[in-house]
Amino acid sequence: MSITEFVKHYEQRTIEMRDIEAIEDYTSRGDHKIFIEDCGILKHAARVYTRRIYTRFQHEFLQGTTKRVINVEAEGSLTKYTILKGESEKTEIVQFNALDNSIICSCHMFESMGWLCCHALKVLFFDLNFTSIPEKYMLKRWSKNDKHEKGFAEYSKKKGTTKSSMAIRLNGLMKESFTVMTLAANDIDSEEIARKYLYQARVEILSIKVNCMVKIVTKTDTNLIHPLIL
């Protein structure tokens, strides 16, 4: 593959990935389908996780219903659960600390993937009656709002510092515009919303520019008249 072909391939893949990401962001805004009604921990997960991560979390939760605790050992605030893995004799060890609601499983799924495994969920929900996921096990990178919060924080940070170059501002606006355009192209209603706010933005920007021009002209005229008055 030549360099030119590679660049074209890279650009095409980038566009496809942005399309997928935009669609994923859009679908995550709706309510997730919860297989078990009135389940607090699943409702909590549906409220905060992206669609894809929630689907995986829900799979682990449902897997937890098939696990069986075969031994429990308590020592102070620490409780150790031995959990049977399916029909085999293999087991996993889950340790729960009541002092800080920390939980560790020997399968180390949370450490590697970032969400709780079926063994930990078996202990938290089915044995300890937790109705929500402990905060320390809700990683921000899997949150629905994480990307939007980061974008707003970056925007606020740039707004309060020195003025960025036109190229940097254009790059940021193009990325945001691409996301909006991708979502708006899905249906007529979305297109109308995008056109409405694009028109509103154009009117407000033009108004700001006109006001700036008036101030410049007024200041220039004042400077010219001032010496004559003296």
C-alpha positions as a Python dict, from the first residue, in 0.01 Angstrom:
ca = {
    (1, 'M'): (0, 0, 0),
    (2, 'S'): (141, 338, -104),
    (3, 'I'): (146, 639, 129),
    (4, 'T'): (-138, 801, -67),
    (5, 'E'): (-350, 487, -41),
    (6, 'F'): (-271, 459, 329),
    (7, 'V'): (-378, 820, 394),
    (8, 'K'): (-706, 766, 204),
    (9, 'H'): (-768, 443, 395),
    (10, 'Y'): (-691, 617, 726),
    (11, 'E'): (-927, 906, 649),
    (12, 'Q'): (-1205, 667, 550),
    (13, 'R'): (-1165, 463, 868),
    (14, 'T'): (-1163, 784, 1075),
    (15, 'I'): (-1493, 893, 920),
    (16, 'E'): (-1646, 550, 985),
    (17, 'M'): (-1530, 552, 1348),
    (18, 'R'): (-1671, 901, 1402),
    (19, 'D'): (-2003, 788, 1253),
    (20, 'I'): (-2015, 491, 1490),
    (21, 'E'): (-1917, 708, 1787),
    (22, 'A'): (-2181, 969, 1707),
    (23, 'I'): (-2452, 705, 1672),
    (24, 'E'): (-2338, 542, 1997),
    (25, 'D'): (-2360, 876, 2178),
    (26, 'Y'): (-2708, 933, 2034),
    (27, 'T'): (-2847, 592, 2131),
    (28, 'S'): (-2698, 618, 2481),
    (29, 'R'): (-2920, 917, 2554),
    (30, 'G'): (-3234, 705, 2557),
    (31, 'D'): (-3350, 466, 2825),
    (32, 'H'): (-3184, 125, 2825),
    (33, 'K'): (-3397, -187, 2818),
    (34, 'I'): (-3392, -344, 3164),
    (35, 'F'): (-3462, -717, 3162),
    (36, 'I'): (-3551, -732, 3535),
    (37, 'E'): (-3807, -477, 3655),
    (38, 'D'): (-3770, -295, 3989),
    (39, 'C'): (-3402, -385, 4013),
    (40, 'G'): (-3222, -93, 4175),
    (41, 'I'): (-2869, -185, 4072),
    (42, 'L'): (-2969, -229, 3705),
    (43, 'K'): (-3163, 98, 3708),
    (44, 'H'): (-2856, 271, 3848),
    (45, 'A'): (-2635, 117, 3578),
    (46, 'A'): (-2883, 213, 3304),
    (47, 'R'): (-2887, 571, 3430),
    (48, 'V'): (-2510, 621, 3419),
    (49, 'Y'): (-2352, 374, 3175),
    (50, 'T'): (-2333, 409, 2798),
    (51, 'R'): (-2551, 168, 2604),
    (52, 'R'): (-2266, -66, 2514),
    (53, 'I'): (-2121, -87, 2865),
    (54, 'Y'): (-2465, -125, 3019),
    (55, 'T'): (-2531, -424, 2791),
    (56, 'R'): (-2211, -589, 2912),
    (57, 'F'): (-2284, -502, 3274),
    (58, 'Q'): (-2635, -646, 3246),
    (59, 'H'): (-2489, -967, 3101),
    (60, 'E'): (-2261, -1001, 3405),
    (61, 'F'): (-2555, -930, 3636),
    (62, 'L'): (-2767, -1204, 3475),
    (63, 'Q'): (-2472, -1443, 3491),
    (64, 'G'): (-2457, -1374, 3863),
    (65, 'T'): (-2802, -1528, 3908),
    (66, 'T'): (-2656, -1868, 3815),
    (67, 'K'): (-2363, -1852, 4059),
    (68, 'R'): (-2375, -2024, 4396),
    (69, 'V'): (-2201, -1924, 4717),
    (70, 'I'): (-2064, -2242, 4876),
    (71, 'N'): (-1871, -2091, 5167),
    (72, 'V'): (-1862, -1768, 5368),
    (73, 'E'): (-1585, -1671, 5611),
    (74, 'A'): (-1607, -1352, 5817),
    (75, 'E'): (-1326, -1187, 6008),
    (76, 'G'): (-1393, -840, 6143),
    (77, 'S'): (-1514, -613, 5864),
    (78, 'L'): (-1382, -849, 5594),
    (79, 'T'): (-1600, -1127, 5453),
    (80, 'K'): (-1469, -1385, 5206),
    (81, 'Y'): (-1711, -1560, 4971),
    (82, 'T'): (-1625, -1876, 4779),
    (83, 'I'): (-1836, -1888, 4463),
    (84, 'L'): (-1883, -2193, 4244),
    (85, 'K'): (-1836, -2130, 3872),
    (86, 'G'): (-2116, -2312, 3693),
    (87, 'E'): (-2126, -2691, 3695),
    (88, 'S'): (-1750, -2734, 3726),
    (89, 'E'): (-1564, -2747, 4056),
    (90, 'K'): (-1374, -2428, 3979),
    (91, 'T'): (-1430, -2140, 4218),
    (92, 'E'): (-1368, -1768, 4251),
    (93, 'I'): (-1297, -1585, 4576),
    (94, 'V'): (-1475, -1256, 4644),
    (95, 'Q'): (-1369, -1041, 4939),
    (96, 'F'): (-1595, -766, 5070),
    (97, 'N'): (-1491, -501, 5321),
    (98, 'A'): (-1786, -346, 5505),
    (99, 'L'): (-1581, -48, 5624),
    (100, 'D'): (-1551, 110, 5278),
    (101, 'N'): (-1780, -112, 5066),
    (102, 'S'): (-1482, -234, 4868),
    (103, 'I'): (-1505, -564, 4684),
    (104, 'I'): (-1232, -768, 4514),
    (105, 'C'): (-1276, -1080, 4301),
    (106, 'S'): (-1005, -1327, 4210),
    (107, 'C'): (-1110, -1306, 3843),
    (108, 'H'): (-997, -938, 3839),
    (109, 'M'): (-1252, -833, 3575),
    (110, 'F'): (-1296, -488, 3723),
    (111, 'E'): (-921, -425, 3720),
    (112, 'S'): (-893, -533, 3355),
    (113, 'M'): (-1226, -425, 3203),
    (114, 'G'): (-1360, -152, 3431),
    (115, 'W'): (-1696, -295, 3541),
    (116, 'L'): (-1793, -544, 3811),
    (117, 'C'): (-1798, -916, 3736),
    (118, 'C'): (-2085, -1158, 3791),
    (119, 'H'): (-1918, -1293, 4108),
    (120, 'A'): (-1895, -951, 4271),
    (121, 'L'): (-2251, -868, 4164),
    (122, 'K'): (-2369, -1199, 4310),
    (123, 'V'): (-2236, -1086, 4648),
    (124, 'L'): (-2343, -721, 4628),
    (125, 'F'): (-2697, -766, 4499),
    (126, 'F'): (-2808, -1116, 4588),
    (127, 'D'): (-2634, -1153, 4925),
    (128, 'L'): (-2586, -797, 5055),
    (129, 'N'): (-2894, -639, 4895),
    (130, 'F'): (-2716, -340, 4739),
    (131, 'T'): (-2953, -125, 4532),
    (132, 'S'): (-2680, 73, 4354),
    (133, 'I'): (-2323, 27, 4239),
    (134, 'P'): (-2063, 158, 4489),
    (135, 'E'): (-1928, 489, 4360),
    (136, 'K'): (-1567, 370, 4342),
    (137, 'Y'): (-1671, 108, 4085),
    (138, 'M'): (-1838, 356, 3850),
    (139, 'L'): (-1556, 461, 3621),
    (140, 'K'): (-1611, 798, 3452),
    (141, 'R'): (-1482, 675, 3117),
    (142, 'W'): (-1789, 448, 3087),
    (143, 'S'): (-2032, 722, 3188),
    (144, 'K'): (-2287, 865, 2942),
    (145, 'N'): (-2199, 1221, 3035),
    (146, 'D'): (-1822, 1186, 3063),
    (147, 'K'): (-1747, 1301, 2708),
    (148, 'H'): (-1983, 1599, 2730),
    (149, 'E'): (-1844, 1701, 3070),
    (150, 'K'): (-1489, 1683, 2936),
    (151, 'G'): (-1581, 1885, 2630),
    (152, 'F'): (-1746, 2155, 2841),
    (153, 'A'): (-1453, 2162, 3084),
    (154, 'E'): (-1204, 2199, 2797),
    (155, 'Y'): (-1418, 2474, 2643),
    (156, 'S'): (-1444, 2660, 2976),
    (157, 'K'): (-1070, 2626, 3033),
    (158, 'K'): (-987, 2766, 2688),
    (159, 'K'): (-1241, 3042, 2730),
    (160, 'G'): (-1071, 3165, 3046),
    (161, 'T'): (-718, 3161, 2904),
    (162, 'T'): (-545, 3353, 2627),
    (163, 'K'): (-708, 3355, 2286),
    (164, 'S'): (-635, 3047, 2078),
    (165, 'S'): (-539, 3067, 1714),
    (166, 'M'): (-801, 3061, 1439),
    (167, 'A'): (-680, 2717, 1328),
    (168, 'I'): (-734, 2569, 1676),
    (169, 'R'): (-1079, 2724, 1709),
    (170, 'L'): (-1174, 2606, 1360),
    (171, 'N'): (-1057, 2253, 1439),
    (172, 'G'): (-1266, 2239, 1757),
    (173, 'L'): (-1574, 2378, 1583),
    (174, 'M'): (-1536, 2135, 1293),
    (175, 'K'): (-1528, 1834, 1529),
    (176, 'E'): (-1838, 1950, 1715),
    (177, 'S'): (-2016, 2036, 1388),
    (178, 'F'): (-1935, 1695, 1242),
    (179, 'T'): (-2099, 1522, 1538),
    (180, 'V'): (-2410, 1739, 1511),
    (181, 'M'): (-2435, 1691, 1135),
    (182, 'T'): (-2398, 1314, 1164),
    (183, 'L'): (-2680, 1295, 1416),
    (184, 'A'): (-2899, 1543, 1227),
    (185, 'A'): (-2876, 1346, 902),
    (186, 'N'): (-3058, 1047, 1056),
    (187, 'D'): (-3410, 1189, 1022),
    (188, 'I'): (-3609, 1499, 922),
    (189, 'D'): (-3689, 1607, 1280),
    (190, 'S'): (-3321, 1602, 1376),
    (191, 'E'): (-3234, 1795, 1060),
    (192, 'E'): (-3489, 2065, 1146),
    (193, 'I'): (-3343, 2103, 1496),
    (194, 'A'): (-2991, 2137, 1355),
    (195, 'R'): (-3099, 2394, 1095),
    (196, 'K'): (-3292, 2593, 1357),
    (197, 'Y'): (-2996, 2631, 1592),
    (198, 'L'): (-2745, 2682, 1311),
    (199, 'Y'): (-2958, 2972, 1187),
    (200, 'Q'): (-2985, 3109, 1541),
    (201, 'A'): (-2608, 3081, 1587),
    (202, 'R'): (-2545, 3260, 1255),
    (203, 'V'): (-2778, 3548, 1351),
    (204, 'E'): (-2615, 3590, 1694),
    (205, 'I'): (-2261, 3576, 1553),
    (206, 'L'): (-2344, 3832, 1284),
    (207, 'S'): (-2498, 4055, 1550),
    (208, 'I'): (-2178, 4040, 1758),
    (209, 'K'): (-1966, 4121, 1453),
    (210, 'V'): (-2186, 4417, 1356),
    (211, 'N'): (-2166, 4553, 1711),
    (212, 'C'): (-1788, 4520, 1703),
    (213, 'M'): (-1771, 4708, 1373),
    (214, 'V'): (-1993, 4986, 1511),
    (215, 'K'): (-1767, 5024, 1814),
    (216, 'I'): (-1457, 5041, 1594),
    (217, 'V'): (-1612, 5303, 1366),
    (218, 'T'): (-1741, 5505, 1662),
    (219, 'K'): (-1401, 5498, 1831),
    (220, 'T'): (-1228, 5601, 1507),
    (221, 'D'): (-1468, 5894, 1456),
    (222, 'T'): (-1420, 6005, 1816),
    (223, 'N'): (-1043, 6006, 1779),
    (224, 'L'): (-1071, 6216, 1463),
    (225, 'I'): (-1312, 6468, 1614),
    (226, 'H'): (-1138, 6502, 1949),
    (227, 'P'): (-838, 6712, 1828),
    (228, 'L'): (-1073, 6952, 1647),
    (229, 'I'): (-1274, 7007, 1965),
    (230, 'L'): (-956, 7100, 2147),
}
